[in-house]
Amino acid sequence: MNEAIKHMQPDEEFFIAEGCHIIELVQAKDDQLLSIARARVEPGMTTRWHRLAGTAERYVILAGCGSVEVGSLPPQVVCPGDVVLIPPSCRQRISNTGEKDLLFLAICTPPFRPASYEDIEEPSAFPELSK
């Protein structure tokens, strides 16, 4: 890793099928030890159940409030300043229960790689209701 200042580029935000918007702040090419992304979940939205194989993740809640489900823990309310610790291969999802965007940092070690992402969402028994 080299010394650097990384400026967030809001115009580089992209939507992922998991159900949230991402801005990559630090990637593996920047730091071999971790990656950092700013995630945004719109009001009323819930991300898909997923897990990261071989990757530990932390959510640092920046703005908004929500409910997070991690592993076998019951749903927990999260607000700014809260940190969610997610071990490798642990199921997870987060819901925005507020009226404004839920913003958080997703910090991964080792750095996030698309190959580590596993969608584990159960298919709906009633697909017509999930539209």
MODA-V754572 format. One record per helix or strand of 2 or more residues. SS is the DSSP state (A for helix, B for strand). FROM is the first residue (numbers start at 1). TO is the last residue. If there is no record, write none. Layout:
SS/FROM/TO, SS/FROM/TO
This chain:
A/10/12, B/14/16, B/20/26, B/35/41, B/50/52, B/56/63, B/66/70, B/76/78, B/83/86, B/92/96, B/102/109, A/114/116, B/117/119, A/127/130
